[in-house]
Amino acid sequence: MVNSKSFDYIIIGNGLAGLQLALALSKESAFANKQIALLDKSSKSINDKTWSYWEKGIGKWDAIVKKSWDRALFFSSKKHLTLELKPYKYKTIQALDFYNNAKSILLENNNFHFIEDEVLTIEDQNKIVVHTNSNNYTTNHVFDSRITEDYFSSLNNYINIIQHFKGCVIRTNTPIFNSNEFTMMDYRVKDGEQTTFTYVLPFSETEALIEFTYFTTTVVEEETYDGFIKKYISETLKIDDYKILETESGSIPMTNFPFNNYSTKNITKIGTAGGWVKGSTGYSFKHTEKKVLKIIENLKQNKKPSKGLFKKRYKFYDTIFLKVLHDDNEKGEWIFEQFYAKNSIDTMFRFLDEESSLLEELKIMKSLFSRAFIQAFFKTLK
């Protein structure tokens, strides 16, 4: 039971961004006396998604990593690539393991308070008031993971690609999968001339997540995903006998919409709502980790929490990529084929992590050199 209605910080949303931020605050002695509330209308008690990321060596989340791989496969209609990832590993975490781990750590701290309630509005005055279904809470600062309504407005003229998908974890009766490698993208089963692919994470020789993904401007009916997943399992994997253990689905904005402009002195937008999802790929896990560390640094230095979270040139690169996908969606397969075939793993991952040098970025751009990219480049300059 939470007796107080006043907090130093309120975090709205106990998802990836909210919990990573709370965990980072809990590890800093500078915030040990700060009262911090986490508001979410959900108890976060189900496994609603899977997060995957790459990193070198031992990472801070290794205790809850479900599986990791040293090798990735890429299939286009023309090429089959085997990508040796070392010194990187590709790691997967199930959301429920992350939620449970984060909550268990935070509940050991008396200054963190979980409140299950729906936020309705925020009053941004000298003392911020967060209005929920059942209460009003005051705070000095809000970290808000709710996406602004402006993004959904018909007046939104930014580039909007949706990464939407459905996946199912299947179990086979006999050993089928090579659990030492995963499939990053497989374009051999596609929905017409669109950017669609299958993603496969083998957790063991008999269990794997099979996910069918779109990078398109519109979504599809659930049975469409189901049909392509079944087709991939039967025709590509040659599996006839299997059991579906669980399913997951999602929709991730891939956009150049300026989410970061919606942060103010008193309200910091976080996660997808803060523009933390990389526009060109939809990856967010490691980007969230970096943004959180920057916010902590800013808070300790009494700076605006959202200061310096983004590098403009990577936003520019993402916009070029999104422009190509928007105008020539069928080119997605070719783009990713060139990206993986013509660049080293280290160059690719550093670029996607936004840690690359200008020389590495020029190499990436050269590998994607085409009429569509040239046109997108000049349109982006306007």
C-alpha positions, 0 to 999 in steps of 0.5 A: 500500500502506498500512503504518500501521494507526493514523489520526487520522480514518477515513472509512467510505464513499467516496460523496458524503458521505465524499468531500466530507468528505475534500475539505474536510479536504484544503483546510484547513491545520489538517488537513495533518498528520492521517493520514486513511483512507478505507475502502470495499469498492468501488473506485467505478469505475462510474457508479452514479448521477446527482446534481442540484442548483440553485445561483446563479452559479459553483459549486465543482463546475462543472468536473465538471458534465455539464449545466446548465439555466435552465428547468424544466418541470412537468406534472400531469394538469391543468397545464403549468408552465414555470419560469424558474430564473434566477438559479439553474441546475439542474446535474447531475453523474455519480457516476463523474466525481465519484469520479474527480475527488475521488480524483485530488485526494486522492491528491495529498496524502500524508496521505490513504489509500484502503483497499478493504475491508469494515468489519464492526464499530466498537469505541467505546472510548478509542481507536476500533477499526475491524474490517474483513475483513482488518485492525483499524484504530485512530483518534481519530474515525470518520465513518461512512456506514453506515445503522444497523440500527435503521432497518431494524428492524420496531420502527421506527415512524417515517414511512418513504417510499421514493424509488425509481427506475430511469432510462435514458440514451437516444440517438435518431437524430434531434434530439428534445430541447430541451437548454435545459430539463429536466422536473422532474416529469411526472405524465401517466404514473402507476402508479395513485393513487400519487405517481409521476412521470417526470424527464427530463434532456436532455444534448443534442438526441439524448441524455437521462436518462429516470427513473421515480420513486416516492414510496411505502412499498413498492418494485416489480419492475424490470420495472415501472419498465421498463414505465413508462419505455417507455410514457413514451418512446413515448406522451409523447415520441413516440419510436420509435427509440432506443438505451439507453446505460446505466441507473441505479436507486436507493432513497433513504429519505425519513423522519423517522427520527432518524439524527442521534441515532446520532452520538456523541462518537467516531463521526459518522454522515454522509450518509444514515446521518446524516440528511443527505438532506432528508426531504421531497424526497430531495435531498442534494448541496448539503445534504451540502456544507453539513453538511461545512462545519459539521463542519470548523468544529466540528473546528477549534473542538474541538466535537463534529463533529455539533453544530448540523447541523440546524434543528428547524423544517425537520425539523418541516416535512418530517414534515408533508409525509411524514405527508401522503404516508404517509396520502394518497399520491395527494395527491403530485401535487396537493402538488407542483402547488401548490408549483410553481404558487403560489410563486416559484423563489427562495422554493421553492429557499430553502425547500428549501435550508433558508435561508428566512425565516419569512415565506417559510415561511408562504407555502409553508404557505399554498400547501399549505393543505388538510385533509390538511395540517391533519390532518398538522400536528396529528398532528405536534404530538403 
